[in-house]
Amino acid sequence: MKISVLIPTTGDIATVREHAVMADRLGYDSVNCSHIAARDSFTTLAGLAHLAPSVTLATAVAPIYHRSPASMAQTAATVDDLSGGRFRLGLGTGHRATMGGWHGQDIGNPVAEMREYVALVRALLAGGEPPAGLRWNSSFAFNGFQARADIPIYLAGLSPAMLRLAGEIADGVVLWACPASYVADVVVREVAAGRARAGRDLAGFDICAAIPSAVVDDPAVAHRGIRTELHRYFGLPFYRAMFAQAGYEADIAAYDAAADVTAQRAAISDAFIEDLCAIGKPADVAAGVARYRGAGATNPMITNIADTDLRPTLSAAVSA
């Protein structure tokens, strides 16, 4: 059974390297890096390729609005080549606040624009005729370099529409902050609908669900860390819609009614954290991973919780 890890691109680079080496040694399927306001995910993964010679290296995920399709195809093909064909391209839309504030880009219709973007990236990797689109167009072609045409592409999915699109056009889906109950009740159903639209079943499709995890003696430490991290997601529209559909409207209402940041963090319920995370003794973390597998995740992805040590968590999770 597959298991992956999301390695933070923040902090000391020696620790980033140590985590990648450990994941490779333990037999993890993939080492993933998110594309946040820290180290560039693609560059980081290229730098880890020789240290972690067996695992797949993946973005989880890179927003499509920060690179043109041509730039994305060129970057993905380069990291794939440097790693000996071990790269996986994880793509997402990002959020209107960050895409506008960081990159000066507007998100229009995210599902339609993602469909166009993926079609163009695949055509460029394959050396085919670039399709014309409403948002994305390119006359780019590789010259003197042969890209791997079938670099896997995973899509970040939250909404039913994006989950269906992932099932239809992608090789897998990446889930972030999706409780296990949402995976079971919504993700599997909508991905399957997308696969059916393309004339396929779920066989071979990867559901890569992030699980904030921590081996700790005192769970309160991890609860504080994950509440600090989740706090900003409860303010983002795409995530709020998903949390509500997952049955946590009361958490959103309490968050909105909170007087300050401390109260907003406290509004995130223990029930939500228990549904989302794997926290406690090694057996508790392994049980949390198994819970996600039971919900339909084919490739659970361990993520670190602030103020906890990822190393014992990596060892515990791989046994699930």
GUZA-308364 format. One record per residue (C-alpha): x, y, z; residue number from 1; residue in three letters. Coordinates in nm, 2 decimals, decimal comma. Layout:
// residues N
NODE:X:Y:Z:NUM:ala
...
***
This chain:
// residues 320
NODE:0,00:0,00:0,00:1:met
NODE:0,12:0,35:-0,09:2:lys
NODE:0,19:0,63:0,16:3:ile
NODE:0,34:0,97:0,09:4:ser
NODE:0,47:1,27:0,28:5:val
NODE:0,44:1,64:0,24:6:leu
NODE:0,77:1,80:0,35:7:ile
NODE:0,76:2,16:0,46:8:pro
NODE:0,97:2,40:0,25:9:thr
NODE:1,02:2,62:0,55:10:thr
NODE:1,29:2,62:0,82:11:gly
NODE:1,64:2,48:0,80:12:asp
NODE:1,73:2,32:0,46:13:ile
NODE:1,92:2,05:0,65:14:ala
NODE:1,60:1,94:0,81:15:thr
NODE:1,42:1,93:0,47:16:val
NODE:1,70:1,71:0,34:17:arg
NODE:1,68:1,48:0,64:18:glu
NODE:1,31:1,43:0,60:19:his
NODE:1,34:1,35:0,23:20:ala
NODE:1,62:1,10:0,30:21:val
NODE:1,42:0,93:0,58:22:met
NODE:1,11:0,90:0,36:23:ala
NODE:1,31:0,75:0,08:24:asp
NODE:1,47:0,50:0,32:25:arg
NODE:1,14:0,40:0,48:26:leu
NODE:0,99:0,32:0,14:27:gly
NODE:0,75:0,62:0,10:28:tyr
NODE:0,58:0,64:-0,24:29:asp
NODE:0,64:1,01:-0,29:30:ser
NODE:0,80:1,32:-0,13:31:val
NODE:0,58:1,63:-0,19:32:asn
NODE:0,64:2,00:-0,15:33:cys
NODE:0,37:2,26:-0,15:34:ser
NODE:0,41:2,59:-0,33:35:his
NODE:0,37:2,85:-0,06:36:ile
NODE:0,56:3,17:0,04:37:ala
NODE:0,88:2,98:0,12:38:ala
NODE:1,12:2,79:-0,10:39:arg
NODE:1,02:2,73:-0,45:40:asp
NODE:0,87:2,38:-0,47:41:ser
NODE:1,02:2,28:-0,80:42:phe
NODE:1,37:2,39:-0,71:43:thr
NODE:1,35:2,22:-0,38:44:thr
NODE:1,25:1,89:-0,53:45:leu
NODE:1,52:1,91:-0,79:46:ala
NODE:1,77:1,96:-0,51:47:gly
NODE:1,64:1,66:-0,32:48:leu
NODE:1,65:1,42:-0,62:49:ala
NODE:2,00:1,29:-0,56:50:his
NODE:1,94:1,26:-0,19:51:leu
NODE:1,62:1,06:-0,23:52:ala
NODE:1,69:0,84:-0,53:53:pro
NODE:1,38:0,61:-0,51:54:ser
NODE:1,07:0,81:-0,43:55:val
NODE:0,85:1,01:-0,67:56:thr
NODE:0,90:1,38:-0,63:57:leu
NODE:0,58:1,59:-0,65:58:ala
NODE:0,43:1,93:-0,62:59:thr
NODE:0,14:1,93:-0,38:60:ala
NODE:0,04:2,16:-0,53:61:val
NODE:0,16:2,44:-0,77:62:ala
NODE:-0,10:2,70:-0,86:63:pro
NODE:-0,16:2,73:-1,23:64:ile
NODE:-0,18:3,11:-1,22:65:tyr
NODE:0,18:3,17:-1,11:66:his
NODE:0,33:3,01:-1,43:67:arg
NODE:0,21:3,01:-1,79:68:ser
NODE:0,14:2,66:-1,93:69:pro
NODE:0,46:2,68:-2,13:70:ala
NODE:0,66:2,77:-1,82:71:ser
NODE:0,49:2,50:-1,62:72:met
NODE:0,56:2,23:-1,88:73:ala
NODE:0,92:2,34:-1,92:74:gln
NODE:0,98:2,34:-1,54:75:thr
NODE:0,81:2,00:-1,49:76:ala
NODE:1,00:1,84:-1,77:77:ala
NODE:1,33:1,97:-1,63:78:thr
NODE:1,27:1,84:-1,28:79:val
NODE:1,15:1,51:-1,43:80:asp
NODE:1,47:1,48:-1,64:81:asp
NODE:1,70:1,57:-1,34:82:leu
NODE:1,53:1,31:-1,13:83:ser
NODE:1,54:1,03:-1,39:84:gly
NODE:1,17:1,03:-1,46:85:gly
NODE:1,04:1,05:-1,11:86:arg
NODE:0,85:1,38:-1,11:87:phe
NODE:0,47:1,42:-1,07:88:arg
NODE:0,30:1,75:-1,14:89:leu
NODE:0,04:1,85:-0,89:90:gly
NODE:-0,16:2,15:-0,99:91:leu
NODE:-0,42:2,37:-0,82:92:gly
NODE:-0,60:2,70:-0,87:93:thr
NODE:-0,48:2,87:-0,55:94:gly
NODE:-0,70:3,14:-0,40:95:his
NODE:-0,81:3,47:-0,54:96:arg
NODE:-0,64:3,66:-0,26:97:ala
NODE:-0,30:3,51:-0,31:98:thr
NODE:-0,31:3,48:-0,69:99:met
NODE:-0,41:3,85:-0,71:100:gly
NODE:-0,19:3,98:-0,43:101:gly
NODE:0,12:3,77:-0,50:102:trp
NODE:0,11:3,74:-0,88:103:his
NODE:-0,14:4,00:-1,01:104:gly
NODE:-0,35:3,73:-1,17:105:gln
NODE:-0,72:3,69:-1,16:106:asp
NODE:-0,90:3,36:-1,12:107:ile
NODE:-1,20:3,35:-1,35:108:gly
NODE:-1,38:3,02:-1,39:109:asn
NODE:-1,14:2,79:-1,21:110:pro
NODE:-1,28:2,46:-1,34:111:val
NODE:-1,29:2,57:-1,70:112:ala
NODE:-0,95:2,73:-1,68:113:glu
NODE:-0,80:2,42:-1,52:114:met
NODE:-0,93:2,21:-1,80:115:arg
NODE:-0,77:2,43:-2,06:116:glu
NODE:-0,45:2,46:-1,87:117:tyr
NODE:-0,40:2,08:-1,83:118:val
NODE:-0,48:2,01:-2,19:119:ala
NODE:-0,22:2,27:-2,30:120:leu
NODE:0,05:2,14:-2,06:121:val
NODE:-0,01:1,78:-2,18:122:arg
NODE:0,01:1,88:-2,55:123:ala
NODE:0,34:2,07:-2,49:124:leu
NODE:0,49:1,78:-2,30:125:leu
NODE:0,39:1,55:-2,58:126:ala
NODE:0,51:1,78:-2,86:127:gly
NODE:0,16:1,80:-3,00:128:gly
NODE:-0,03:2,08:-3,15:129:glu
NODE:-0,12:2,33:-2,87:130:pro
NODE:-0,50:2,36:-2,84:131:pro
NODE:-0,65:2,70:-2,85:132:ala
NODE:-0,82:2,82:-2,54:133:gly
NODE:-1,02:3,11:-2,40:134:leu
NODE:-0,77:3,18:-2,12:135:arg
NODE:-0,45:2,99:-2,21:136:trp
NODE:-0,27:2,98:-2,54:137:asn
NODE:0,10:2,91:-2,64:138:ser
NODE:0,31:2,86:-2,94:139:ser
NODE:0,60:2,71:-2,73:140:phe
NODE:0,77:2,39:-2,84:141:ala
NODE:1,07:2,21:-2,69:142:phe
NODE:1,39:2,24:-2,90:143:asn
NODE:1,67:1,99:-2,87:144:gly
NODE:1,51:1,83:-2,56:145:phe
NODE:1,26:1,55:-2,54:146:gln
NODE:1,02:1,58:-2,25:147:ala
NODE:0,85:1,28:-2,10:148:arg
NODE:0,50:1,30:-2,25:149:ala
NODE:0,32:1,11:-1,98:150:asp
NODE:0,44:1,29:-1,67:151:ile
NODE:0,15:1,22:-1,42:152:pro
NODE:-0,07:1,52:-1,34:153:ile
NODE:-0,27:1,54:-1,02:154:tyr
NODE:-0,52:1,81:-0,94:155:leu
NODE:-0,60:1,97:-0,61:156:ala
NODE:-0,97:1,92:-0,55:157:gly
NODE:-1,21:2,06:-0,29:158:leu
NODE:-1,54:2,13:-0,47:159:ser
NODE:-1,75:1,85:-0,63:160:pro
NODE:-1,69:2,02:-0,97:161:ala
NODE:-1,31:2,02:-0,94:162:met
NODE:-1,32:1,66:-0,80:163:leu
NODE:-1,52:1,55:-1,11:164:arg
NODE:-1,27:1,73:-1,33:165:leu
NODE:-0,98:1,55:-1,16:166:ala
NODE:-1,14:1,22:-1,22:167:gly
NODE:-1,21:1,30:-1,58:168:glu
NODE:-0,87:1,44:-1,70:169:ile
NODE:-0,61:1,38:-1,43:170:ala
NODE:-0,41:1,08:-1,30:171:asp
NODE:-0,50:1,16:-0,94:172:gly
NODE:-0,64:1,41:-0,69:173:val
NODE:-0,46:1,59:-0,40:174:val
NODE:-0,67:1,67:-0,10:175:leu
NODE:-0,57:1,92:0,16:176:trp
NODE:-0,76:1,98:0,49:177:ala
NODE:-1,03:1,73:0,38:178:cys
NODE:-1,16:1,53:0,67:179:pro
NODE:-1,18:1,16:0,63:180:ala
NODE:-1,56:1,18:0,64:181:ser
NODE:-1,55:1,41:0,33:182:tyr
NODE:-1,33:1,17:0,15:183:val
NODE:-1,58:0,89:0,21:184:ala
NODE:-1,90:1,09:0,15:185:asp
NODE:-1,80:1,33:-0,13:186:val
NODE:-1,46:1,28:-0,28:187:val
NODE:-1,49:0,91:-0,39:188:val
NODE:-1,84:0,97:-0,53:189:arg
NODE:-1,74:1,28:-0,73:190:glu
NODE:-1,41:1,14:-0,86:191:val
NODE:-1,59:0,83:-0,97:192:ala
NODE:-1,84:1,04:-1,16:193:ala
NODE:-1,56:1,22:-1,34:194:gly
NODE:-1,39:0,89:-1,42:195:arg
NODE:-1,72:0,76:-1,56:196:ala
NODE:-1,75:1,07:-1,78:197:arg
NODE:-1,42:0,97:-1,94:198:ala
NODE:-1,53:0,60:-1,97:199:gly
NODE:-1,31:0,48:-1,69:200:arg
NODE:-1,35:0,34:-1,34:201:asp
NODE:-1,15:0,42:-1,03:202:leu
NODE:-0,88:0,16:-1,10:203:ala
NODE:-0,54:0,32:-1,12:204:gly
NODE:-0,66:0,66:-1,00:205:phe
NODE:-0,47:0,80:-0,70:206:asp
NODE:-0,66:0,97:-0,42:207:ile
NODE:-0,38:1,14:-0,23:208:cys
NODE:-0,53:1,28:0,10:209:ala
NODE:-0,32:1,50:0,33:210:ala
NODE:-0,33:1,39:0,69:211:ile
NODE:-0,19:1,64:0,95:212:pro
NODE:-0,01:1,39:1,18:213:ser
NODE:0,20:1,39:1,49:214:ala
NODE:0,35:1,14:1,73:215:val
NODE:0,33:1,33:2,06:216:val
NODE:0,31:1,25:2,43:217:asp
NODE:0,07:1,55:2,48:218:asp
NODE:-0,19:1,58:2,21:219:pro
NODE:-0,27:1,93:2,32:220:ala
NODE:0,06:2,05:2,16:221:val
NODE:-0,04:1,92:1,82:222:ala
NODE:-0,40:2,05:1,86:223:his
NODE:-0,25:2,40:1,92:224:arg
NODE:-0,03:2,36:1,62:225:gly
NODE:-0,30:2,25:1,38:226:ile
NODE:-0,55:2,51:1,50:227:arg
NODE:-0,29:2,77:1,42:228:thr
NODE:-0,25:2,63:1,07:229:glu
NODE:-0,62:2,57:1,00:230:leu
NODE:-0,71:2,92:1,12:231:his
NODE:-0,63:3,09:0,78:232:arg
NODE:-0,82:2,82:0,59:233:tyr
NODE:-1,14:2,89:0,78:234:phe
NODE:-1,12:3,24:0,62:235:gly
NODE:-1,08:3,12:0,26:236:leu
NODE:-1,40:3,08:0,05:237:pro
NODE:-1,30:2,75:-0,13:238:phe
NODE:-1,22:2,58:0,20:239:tyr
NODE:-1,52:2,73:0,39:240:arg
NODE:-1,75:2,57:0,12:241:ala
NODE:-1,59:2,24:0,16:242:met
NODE:-1,59:2,25:0,55:243:phe
NODE:-1,96:2,33:0,53:244:ala
NODE:-2,03:2,04:0,30:245:gln
NODE:-1,84:1,81:0,53:246:ala
NODE:-2,08:1,90:0,81:247:gly
NODE:-1,89:2,16:1,00:248:tyr
NODE:-2,12:2,46:0,96:249:glu
NODE:-2,11:2,51:1,33:250:ala
NODE:-1,74:2,55:1,33:251:asp
NODE:-1,76:2,82:1,06:252:ile
NODE:-2,04:3,00:1,25:253:ala
NODE:-1,83:3,00:1,57:254:ala
NODE:-1,52:3,12:1,38:255:tyr
NODE:-1,72:3,41:1,22:256:asp
NODE:-1,86:3,51:1,56:257:ala
NODE:-1,52:3,50:1,73:258:ala
NODE:-1,39:3,83:1,86:259:ala
NODE:-1,02:3,78:1,79:260:asp
NODE:-0,77:3,53:1,65:261:val
NODE:-0,74:3,33:1,97:262:thr
NODE:-1,12:3,28:1,98:263:ala
NODE:-1,12:3,19:1,60:264:gln
NODE:-0,87:2,92:1,66:265:arg
NODE:-1,07:2,79:1,96:266:ala
NODE:-1,38:2,78:1,74:267:ala
NODE:-1,22:2,49:1,54:268:ile
NODE:-1,38:2,19:1,72:269:ser
NODE:-1,21:1,88:1,86:270:asp
NODE:-1,44:1,68:1,64:271:ala
NODE:-1,31:1,85:1,33:272:phe
NODE:-0,95:1,79:1,43:273:ile
NODE:-1,02:1,43:1,51:274:glu
NODE:-1,18:1,38:1,17:275:asp
NODE:-0,89:1,54:0,99:276:leu
NODE:-0,58:1,44:1,18:277:cys
NODE:-0,38:1,15:1,32:278:ala
NODE:-0,24:1,25:1,65:279:ile
NODE:-0,11:1,07:1,96:280:gly
NODE:0,10:0,76:2,02:281:lys
NODE:0,25:0,57:1,72:282:pro
NODE:-0,05:0,34:1,72:283:ala
NODE:-0,29:0,64:1,70:284:asp
NODE:-0,11:0,78:1,40:285:val
NODE:-0,12:0,44:1,23:286:ala
NODE:-0,49:0,41:1,31:287:ala
NODE:-0,55:0,76:1,16:288:gly
NODE:-0,38:0,66:0,84:289:val
NODE:-0,58:0,34:0,83:290:ala
NODE:-0,90:0,54:0,88:291:arg
NODE:-0,83:0,74:0,57:292:tyr
NODE:-0,75:0,43:0,37:293:arg
NODE:-1,09:0,30:0,48:294:gly
NODE:-1,25:0,62:0,36:295:ala
NODE:-1,11:0,57:0,01:296:gly
NODE:-0,77:0,74:0,01:297:ala
NODE:-0,54:0,52:-0,20:298:thr
NODE:-0,23:0,72:-0,11:299:asn
NODE:-0,25:0,89:0,23:300:pro
NODE:-0,01:1,18:0,26:301:met
NODE:0,14:1,26:0,60:302:ile
NODE:0,19:1,63:0,67:303:thr
NODE:0,38:1,78:0,97:304:asn
NODE:0,20:1,98:1,24:305:ile
NODE:0,37:2,29:1,38:306:ala
NODE:0,59:2,24:1,69:307:asp
NODE:0,61:1,86:1,64:308:thr
NODE:0,88:1,63:1,52:309:asp
NODE:0,81:1,48:1,18:310:leu
NODE:1,07:1,19:1,22:311:arg
NODE:0,88:0,97:1,46:312:pro
NODE:0,56:1,04:1,27:313:thr
NODE:0,72:0,92:0,95:314:leu
NODE:0,82:0,59:1,12:315:ser
NODE:0,48:0,54:1,27:316:ala
NODE:0,27:0,62:0,97:317:ala
NODE:0,45:0,39:0,73:318:val
NODE:0,34:0,08:0,93:319:ser
NODE:-0,03:0,15:0,87:320:ala
***
